[in-house]
Amino acid sequence: MSGMPDSWKPIGSMFCKQYQTEVQFYIDEAHASGKRHLVARYEKPPENLFGRDTFMAGIPDNWREEDVIDLILWPMKDDSNAPYPAWEVPARAYNSPTLFRWWAGEKPQ
């Protein structure tokens, strides 16, 4: 995994149980949309990303880096059966291009 854009600020890494691979996290400060994006880059591309190793989602303007990290670390209720990790829930379960606190009752923007 080389060739990261200069606009990708590293914020951490962890093992993703759902996909059985390491994932590195970045904040893209200069996404083409003009909105900051969370970037999850998987060591082994998950099957549901169709061969791509990167998942991206918009970050709400009022979120700090700590809010993004809180979402990344949010425990899934039944981690062993969760089909995707917490940072993918807004996109996969709610069809939202932007992150939100789904566990706190927030709605997609």
N, C-alpha and C positions, 0 to 999 in steps of 0.2 A: 504494500500500500504506500506508494510514493506519489509525488507530484501533487501535493495539496495546494490549492490556491492560497495566495498570501492573505486573502480575506477570511480564511477559516481559522478561527481562534480555538485552540484545543481547550476542552473543559473537563476531560476525564475519559476513563475507559472502564469496562467491566466485562464479565462473562454473561452472555445472554442465554438463559436457560431454555427459552422457547426455541431458539435456533441452534443451540449447542455450538456457539462460536464466540470469539472475542468481538467486541464492538468498541470503536473509538468515537467519542463525541466531540463535535465542534459547533461553534456558532459562526455562521456565515454572515459577516457584518456588511457585505456588499452584494447581496443577492440581486439578480437582474430585476426582480419585482420591486425593489426598493425597500422591502421589508426584511428584517433579520430572520434567518432560518436556523433551526436546529438541523444539524447534519449527523446522522448515525452511519458510520462506515463499518461494515461487517468484514471480518477476516475471511469468512467463508460465506458467499452469497446465499441467503435463504431462498428456498424454492419459490416462495410466494412473491419474490421480487424479480422473478423471471430472468435470473442470471446477473442482475445488477447488484452491486455491493453497497449501494448507498440509498438511504431513506432520508427524505427531507420534509420538514413541516415548518410553516410560518410561526413566528414567535409574536404574541401580542405586544403592541407598543409599550404597554405599561408593565411588562414583565422584566424583572431583573435577572441576571445570570443565576441567582440563587433559586428563583422560581422554576427555571428550566431544569436545574439539577434536582429540585424536589420532585418534579414530574418524572424524571429519569429513574429516580430511586424509589418511586411510589410502589409499595408491594401490591402485587395482584392477589385477590382473595384466595384463589386456588392456583397458585403458581405452577403446579405440575400440569394442570389442564388448560391454562390460559393459552389461547391460540397465537397471541402476539404480545410483545412487551408493552409496558405502560406508555412509552413515548409514541407508539403506533396506534393506540386506541382512538384518539380523535379522528385520524384519517380512516382507519379500517372499520370501526364500529359506527361512526357518525358521519362519515364522508366529509370531514372538515379539513380544509387545507391548512388550518391554523390550530395550534395547540390550545387547550383549555383544561380547566380543572374539572373533569368529568366526574370524579369521585366526590366532589363537593357540590354537585348539582348544577354547575354552570352549564350553559347551552352553547353550541357552536355559534361562531360569529358569522 
